[in-house]
Amino acid sequence: MDIRGIDHIELYVGDARQAAFYFGRAVGLHLCGQGGPETGLAGQRSLLLRHADIRLVLTSGLAADHPATRYVLRHGDGVAVVALEVGDAAGAYAELVARGATGALPPTTVGDADAEVVVAEVGGFGDVRHRLVERRGDREAFLPGLVEMLPPEDDSDEKLLTEIDHLAVCVPAGQLAGAVRLYREVFGFAEIFHERVEIGGQAMNSTVVQSPSGRVTLVLLEPDSSGQAGQIDAFLDQHSGAGVQHLGLRTDDIVGAVETLHRRGVRFAGTPTSYYDALEARVGRVDAPLERLRELGVLVDRDHAGQLLQIFTESMHVRRTLFLELIERRGARTFGSGNIKALYEAKERELAAAGATPAAAATTGQGVTA
């Protein structure tokens, strides 16, 4: 099966225009397409945003029985579709269903004189579906005949972000093995990394699966219910089940990206200043001004292949669920799991210095899971 990469991500949201304002003005994605009843998208309003190779579709239901309306009622704003670019959508759909995937939308073709797109959908995890997308002709035409493309906006910061690096997915305790099996046996992904992380009284299991092309990566996370509840449990509770906890967005200049997004009003998760006291002893020399990393709150980790720099935004949603990660890879192939323990220990030192109980550190902080 020829899964070439992530074609786009579709979020179901309560108000597509309001969500587009955040992703546009704050994150820097540009509105480049729109659709609704007048273009053939019955019962919904969809906005297409793009930055470099990142494409997001924001969809709001216009009726109570629309899938987007039902999704938002249960989960709040969140990722509903992870669209995969394939060479043959009809063939991929047939193969996936034969392997055990749940068919959600048989192959359907839309197009005009310049472009043709074949789409099909199968079930993924929780209420998230995978859309199979085959493009022919003009690749800039998103869904010809259904989505009206708009004149391009100024892309002066087009290289601020580059692509979707990974998606972090939370599943309930006891469901990680089944999720891994789904992607390995049905979608043909490879299991490239697995670990168990224990911090204080909390624990979680993490497995990374990746498409043969290396362009689609899912970090699957499962809480250990025998320990204290942590942020994975909080997500599952507030999201009402499995879902995408965060989108990892690749950048080639994380310092510049964080500075720009911060000026636009994006709020990032805080990092204890003591985290940086032992940073270079833990990861080696960092080719970036340490004091600037401290000021911005950028995290650093390393694996056998190199270093990575990462930072997490605060959630933009009232349920405190979906958030974003900015990640710059300097050779590293993993996802910063060493930062989980380092952040915990740093917070513990700060609490101890302030006379607080170390156990309080176990439930502080957001976005240090992948």
ABEGO torsion letter per residue (X at the ends): XBBAEBABBBBBBABAAAAAAAAAAAAGBBBABBBBAAAGBBGBBBBBBBBEABBBBBBBBABAABAAAAAAAAAEBBBABBBBBBABAAAAAAAAAAAGBBBABBBBBBEBAABBBBBBBBBBBEABBBBBBBBBEBAABABBGABBBBBBBBAAAAAABABBABBBBBBBBGAAAAAAAAAAAAAGBBBABBBBBBBEABBBBBBBBBBAAGABBBBBBBBBAABBBBAAAAAAAAAGEBEBABBBBBBABAAAAAAAAAAAGBBBBBBBAAAAAAAAAAAEBBBBBAAAAAAAGBBBBBBAAEBBBBBBBBBABAAGBBBBBBBBBBGBABAGAAAAAAAAAAAAAAAAAAGBBAAAAAABEBGAAX
